[in-house]
Amino acid sequence: MPVVALAGMAYYARGNPSVDGDTVKALFLLPAVPALAICFGFAVETTARRSRWLAVLLVVPVTVCLVVSFSFGIA
């Protein structure tokens, strides 16, 4: 799914070039966010079911992402 989202963004940037290079915006990736969230959740759940050690290792980066997301959401 991330590859499809990035390919769509690259297709748009190639089709609508600009002099200042400001064609890559988050707005073009917003439709892909729900599918990316589902893919990420499935990957984390599958990894956690297969290996307890990987599940413990995944807690740290997911927690860091959660804290960073909350800090941007509050600011």
N, C-alpha and C positions, 0 to 999 in steps of 0.2 A: 504494500500500500504506500509506503513512503516513496518508493521509486516512481509509482504512478503519479503521485502528487508533485514530485519534483519534475517529472517529465512534462506534466501539464503546465507548470510554471515556466519551464524552459521554452516550451512551444509558444506560450504567450509572449515571452520576452523576445523571441526571434521574430515573431509575426508583427509585433508592435515596438520597434526599436525607438529609443529616445537618445538624444545627444548626451544628457547628463547621467544616463544609466539607471534612472529611477523607475524601472519597470517591475522590480521585485518587491511586492508588498504583501503583508500578511493577509490582506483581503482575498487574494487569490488562493490561499491555502485554507481559509476558513471552511469551505464545504468539505474538505477532507478530514477535518479534525474529529468528527464523531467516528468515522471508520478507523482512523488511526488509534483512537482511544480503545475501541473494541479489540483491535489487533494487539495492542499493547497489553490490555487486560488478559486476553487469551494466552499470550506468550508468558506473562508472569505466572498465571495460574498453572499452566502446563509445566513450567520449570519448577514451580514450588511442589507440585505433586510428584515429580520424578526424583527430585533430590532435595533433601532437607538442608544440606549445606549451601546449595545455591539459593534456596529460599532465604536463608539467613544473610547471605551476601547481598541479595537484592534489597533487603530492608534498608541498608545504608543509602544507596543512591536514590531510592524512591523517597526516603525521608528528606534527603537534601533537596530534591526537586519540589517536594511539598512545601518545605519551609521557604524556598525561594519564590514559589508561586504565591504563597500567602503574603510575603513581604511586598511583592509587586501589586497584589490585589488591594492591600491596605493603603499603600502609598498613593 
